[in-house]
């Protein structure tokens, strides 16, 4: 029976992925949630529990979960949780924030981030930093600032 549920889950998520652009993380999360929901439906059907219409909706659960989340803990090692919708990303982009009617600056102010804080997963931030150092950007930036200071004198 689990194999049948898994096949249904794959069909549902495949349809979702063909209708909208989804990242690997979004597809993975959709598969997990869909599989879990289908299992719950099957369990309730077999035990003749309350109909689906009496289940608490995810919308009712999510705002409380997001409100309880500390903004600093929303930036994890491998993902960042959008505090507006609860979606997980490697980086929260300006394009995503636009769907909430916010700019990155407004989002950071609303949730108490410093303006210079990155809205990217820590692993992504470290890899970008290493790439910049490999290209010599910190040294070039230091040289540029020194040249500017000498010009002002």
Secondary structure, 3 states (H helix, E strand, C coil): CHHHHHHHHHHHHHHHHHHCCCCHHHHHHHHHHHHHHHHHHHHHHHHCCCCHHHCCCHHHHHHHHHHHCCHHHHECCCCEECCCCCCEECECCHHHHHCCCCCHHHHHHHHCCCCCCCCECHHHHHHHHHHHHHCCHHHHHHHHHHHHHHHHC
